[in-house]
Amino acid sequence: MNERRILVVAHAGRVDTVAAARRVIDALRGAGVRPVLAADDHAELTAVDAFFADVDVLNASADQASLELAIVLGGDGTILRAAELVRDSGAPVLGINMGHVGFLAEIDRDDMDDAMRRVIARDYEVEERLALSVRVKDASGEVVFETWALNEATVEKASRERMIEVVLEIDGRPLSSFGCDGMVISTPTGSTAYNFSAGGPVIWPTVEAIAVVPLSAHALFAKPLVVSPEAAVAIEMLERTDGSGILWCDGRRSHDLPPGARVVVRRSSRPVRLARLHPTAFTNRLVRKFQLPVEGWRGQERRSDA
């Protein structure tokens, strides 16, 4: 039987996260599973605590293909980083919330010991989330940059004082042109992130769709749109625009967009895989994360009225 390897993603900036990483690594080693750290995490954690010095390093002593799972200690930003680290392997990601308000983490740190028992026993389900494939083309139509996103791809103005002029295109047909601060193209997973802050719709993760939300658009018809997951969404920087733009994907990967550049976003052929220990209704997740008022709800006897 091949040796089991599990990636542990944690940064050294918080004392409680370092302590949690030690607990996770001890639990894995106690069960005969080899823990692995990303190179940056390994260097930072080892600088804080020599305990981490002999842990395997991803892409040095352990490659992506050998990973069974990634355990993430942190909030949504750390989970997005982990998804990037295991993108080529397809390993599922399990998030343990270390006190942040996030939607991607599966459990809170108080449940960590039970989570480790479940992980070691391979007692978890895998949920696939729609991801985006993102391409940038120059004015001649040549692809000059390719990447992906789990939450969103955003086209934003690069200069604070200047808006950008764009054309929005859906499935090869122009829909509208206008000046704006930017455009957010979001997955259902990202609908509670930048899309939410920009006034876009909250989309249940089980719904396969892509949201398109203008940012501070100077146009009458510049409303949030929800399109088919198979749609091709294109944002073109008009040549007449005074300002340049920048593409951001999940706030982690970026590319400059001069006038004439074109960003094409489609559904990726590879979803992101999340490990789930306690599948929970998304409604409950919304209520808990946003602390929504639900007083007065009469309970299950009303369910037939829905």
PyMOL commands that set and color helices and strands:
alter all, ss='L'
color gray80, all
select helices_A, chain A and resi 15-30+39-48+50-52+64-66+76-85+109-120+189-192+194-197+282-290+300-305
alter helices_A, ss='H'
color red, helices_A
select strands_A, chain A and resi 5-9+34-37+56-57+67-73+93-97+107-108+125-129+132-137+143-149+152-157+164-170+173-180+182-186+210-215+225-227+233-237+245-249+253-257+262-267+272-276
alter strands_A, ss='S'
color yellow, strands_A
deselect
rebuild
show_as cartoon
